[in-house]
């Protein structure tokens, strides 16, 4: 039986990927979401968790699926894509495919982000989130980003790369870098022309979700 494991992003939650999980579930692919260690609770919980804890919580979920005999499609959003990439390398033979959504290969810095926010409410929401995130957790995220550069050249599973052209948190060149660096023989890039970072919640998400479904149904045919 093939299952999908979806991994959300830094300071986010299951809501970031739940529309895609529900869509895949409705199309015959049991899909699991979960909350990364330190997330979904208080600032203190995030402060006392590390990137290793985040990875371990995802690995625990993956191992539960594998223990049940499932073959798994890994789908990671934002920081979850970094974690999914590593898991795809470490558990290669049991992973059917890898889907990377809004991968922060080259994340924007705070100043760049503020320049891309066009509405006052977007600026307020960003500043509120930034101010509530412990600096230690932000440093852990940055370390995870840097460590991932050693992972991408090892990814040899069928890979779907999804990037919104209007992403205000990730530089657009991230998708091109992944396409060039990941050595997988079967890979595909999907650019969502009118979407920002939250690709599962954009107006283009129905088309994106259909493409993810098509990809996981026949990953070896993508290229």
C-alpha positions as CSV (number, residue, x, y, z in Angstrom):
1,X,0.0,0.0,0.0
2,X,1.3,3.5,-0.9
3,X,0.9,6.3,1.6
4,X,1.8,10.0,1.6
5,X,3.7,11.7,4.5
6,X,3.4,15.4,4.4
7,X,5.7,17.6,6.5
8,X,4.9,21.3,7.3
9,X,7.2,24.2,7.6
10,X,9.1,26.2,10.2
11,X,6.8,27.9,12.8
12,X,3.9,26.5,10.8
13,X,1.5,23.6,11.3
14,X,-0.5,20.9,9.6
15,X,-2.9,23.5,8.1
16,X,-0.1,24.4,5.6
17,X,-0.4,21.1,3.8
18,X,-3.8,19.8,4.9
19,X,-5.6,20.8,1.6
20,X,-3.2,18.6,-0.3
21,X,-3.4,15.8,2.2
22,X,-7.2,15.8,2.0
23,X,-7.1,15.8,-1.8
24,X,-4.7,12.9,-2.0
25,X,-6.7,11.0,0.6
26,X,-9.8,11.4,-1.5
27,X,-8.0,10.1,-4.5
28,X,-6.8,6.8,-3.0
29,X,-3.6,7.7,-1.2
30,X,-3.8,7.5,2.6
31,X,-2.1,10.7,3.8
32,X,-0.5,11.5,7.1
33,X,0.1,14.9,8.6
34,X,1.6,15.7,12.0
35,X,3.1,18.5,14.0
36,X,6.9,18.9,14.1
37,X,8.5,18.8,17.5
38,X,8.4,22.2,19.2
39,X,5.7,23.5,16.9
40,X,2.0,24.1,17.4
41,X,2.5,25.1,21.1
42,X,4.1,27.9,23.0
43,X,7.2,30.0,22.2
44,X,9.0,28.1,25.0
45,X,8.4,24.7,23.3
46,X,9.9,26.1,20.1
47,X,12.8,27.6,22.1
48,X,13.7,24.2,23.5
49,X,13.5,22.2,20.3
50,X,16.2,21.9,17.7
51,X,16.5,21.0,14.0
52,X,17.4,17.5,15.1
53,X,14.2,17.3,17.1
54,X,12.3,18.4,14.1
55,X,13.9,15.8,11.9
56,X,13.4,13.1,14.5
57,X,9.7,13.7,14.8
58,X,9.4,13.4,11.0
59,X,11.5,10.3,11.0
60,X,9.3,8.7,13.7
61,X,6.2,9.3,11.6
62,X,7.9,7.8,8.6
63,X,9.1,4.7,10.5
64,X,5.5,4.1,11.7
65,X,4.3,4.0,8.1
66,X,7.2,1.8,7.1
67,X,6.6,-0.6,10.0
68,X,3.1,-1.1,8.7
69,X,4.5,-2.2,5.3
70,X,3.7,1.0,3.4
71,X,5.7,2.4,0.6
72,X,5.8,6.2,1.1
73,X,5.6,9.3,-1.0
74,X,7.4,12.1,0.9
75,X,5.9,15.6,0.5
76,X,7.6,18.5,2.2
77,X,6.5,22.1,2.4
78,X,9.1,24.9,3.0
79,X,11.3,23.7,5.9
80,X,9.5,20.4,5.6
81,X,11.0,20.0,2.2
82,X,14.5,20.2,3.7
83,X,13.6,17.5,6.1
84,X,11.9,15.4,3.4
85,X,15.0,15.6,1.2
86,X,17.2,14.2,4.0
87,X,14.7,11.4,4.7
88,X,14.6,10.5,1.0
89,X,18.3,9.9,1.0
90,X,18.4,8.0,4.3
91,X,15.4,5.8,3.5
92,X,15.7,5.6,-0.3
93,X,14.6,2.0,-1.1
94,X,11.2,2.5,0.7
95,X,10.5,5.9,-0.6
96,X,8.5,6.0,-3.9
97,X,8.9,9.7,-4.7
98,X,9.8,13.1,-3.3
99,X,7.7,16.3,-3.7
100,X,9.3,19.6,-2.7
101,X,7.0,22.6,-2.2
102,X,8.4,26.1,-1.7
103,X,11.8,24.8,-0.7
104,X,13.9,27.5,1.1
105,X,17.2,26.8,-0.7
106,X,17.8,30.5,-0.7
107,X,15.5,32.1,1.8
108,X,15.0,35.8,1.8
109,X,16.4,37.8,4.6
110,X,14.0,40.0,6.8
111,X,14.8,43.2,4.9
112,X,14.1,41.6,1.5
113,X,10.9,40.1,2.8
114,X,9.6,43.5,4.0
115,X,10.2,45.0,0.6
116,X,8.1,42.3,-1.0
117,X,5.1,42.7,1.2
118,X,2.7,45.1,-0.4
119,X,-0.2,45.3,2.1
120,X,0.0,46.7,5.6
121,X,-1.7,43.6,7.1
122,X,1.0,41.4,5.5
123,X,3.7,43.5,7.1
124,X,2.0,43.3,10.5
125,X,1.5,39.5,10.3
126,X,5.1,39.0,9.3
127,X,6.5,41.2,12.1
128,X,4.2,39.5,14.6
129,X,5.5,36.1,13.5
130,X,9.1,37.2,13.4
131,X,8.9,38.7,16.8
132,X,7.4,35.6,18.4
133,X,10.0,33.3,17.0
134,X,13.0,32.7,19.3
135,X,16.3,33.6,17.8
136,X,17.7,30.2,18.7
137,X,15.0,28.5,16.6
138,X,15.8,30.9,13.7
139,X,19.4,29.9,14.0
140,X,18.4,26.2,13.9
141,X,16.4,26.9,10.7
142,X,19.4,28.6,9.2
143,X,21.7,25.6,10.0
144,X,19.1,23.3,8.5
145,X,19.2,25.3,5.3
146,X,23.0,25.2,5.1
147,X,23.2,21.5,5.9
148,X,20.7,20.7,3.1
149,X,23.2,21.8,0.4
150,X,25.0,18.6,1.1
151,X,21.8,16.6,0.8
152,X,20.5,17.8,-2.6
153,X,23.3,16.1,-4.7
154,X,22.4,12.8,-3.0
155,X,18.7,12.8,-4.0
156,X,18.2,10.1,-6.6
157,X,14.4,9.5,-6.3
158,X,11.8,10.8,-8.7
159,X,11.4,14.4,-7.6
160,X,8.7,17.0,-8.2
161,X,9.8,20.6,-7.5
162,X,7.0,23.2,-6.9
163,X,7.7,26.9,-6.6
164,X,5.5,30.0,-6.6
165,X,6.9,32.8,-8.7
166,X,5.6,35.4,-6.2
167,X,7.0,33.6,-3.1
168,X,8.0,36.3,-0.6
169,X,9.9,34.0,1.7
170,X,12.0,32.0,-0.8
171,X,14.1,33.3,-3.7
172,X,12.7,32.1,-7.1
173,X,16.1,30.8,-8.1
174,X,15.7,28.0,-5.5
175,X,13.7,25.9,-7.9
176,X,16.3,26.2,-10.7
177,X,19.1,25.3,-8.2
178,X,17.2,22.1,-7.2
179,X,16.6,21.2,-10.8
180,X,20.3,21.5,-11.6
181,X,21.6,20.0,-8.4
182,X,19.4,17.0,-7.7
183,X,20.8,14.1,-9.8
184,X,17.6,12.1,-10.0
185,X,16.9,10.8,-13.5
186,X,13.2,11.6,-13.2
187,X,12.4,15.1,-12.0
188,X,9.9,17.8,-12.8
189,X,9.6,21.5,-12.0
190,X,6.2,23.1,-11.6
191,X,6.1,26.9,-11.5
192,X,3.0,28.4,-10.1
193,X,3.0,31.8,-11.8
194,X,0.6,33.7,-9.6
195,X,1.3,32.0,-6.2
196,X,3.3,33.0,-3.2
197,X,4.8,30.8,-0.5
198,X,1.6,29.0,0.6
199,X,1.1,27.0,-2.5
200,X,-1.5,24.7,-1.0
201,X,-3.7,27.7,-0.3
202,X,-3.5,29.6,-3.5
203,X,-5.9,30.1,-6.3
204,X,-3.7,27.8,-8.4
205,X,-3.6,25.0,-5.8
206,X,-6.3,22.8,-7.5
207,X,-4.1,22.5,-10.6
208,X,-1.0,22.0,-8.4
209,X,-2.7,19.2,-6.4
210,X,-3.8,17.5,-9.6
211,X,-0.2,17.6,-10.8
212,X,1.1,16.2,-7.5
213,X,-1.4,13.3,-7.9
214,X,-0.4,12.7,-11.4
215,X,3.3,12.6,-10.4
216,X,2.9,10.2,-7.5
217,X,0.7,7.9,-9.6
218,X,3.5,7.5,-12.1
219,X,6.7,9.2,-10.8
220,X,9.0,7.3,-13.2
221,X,7.2,8.8,-16.2
222,X,8.0,12.4,-15.1
223,X,10.9,14.2,-16.6
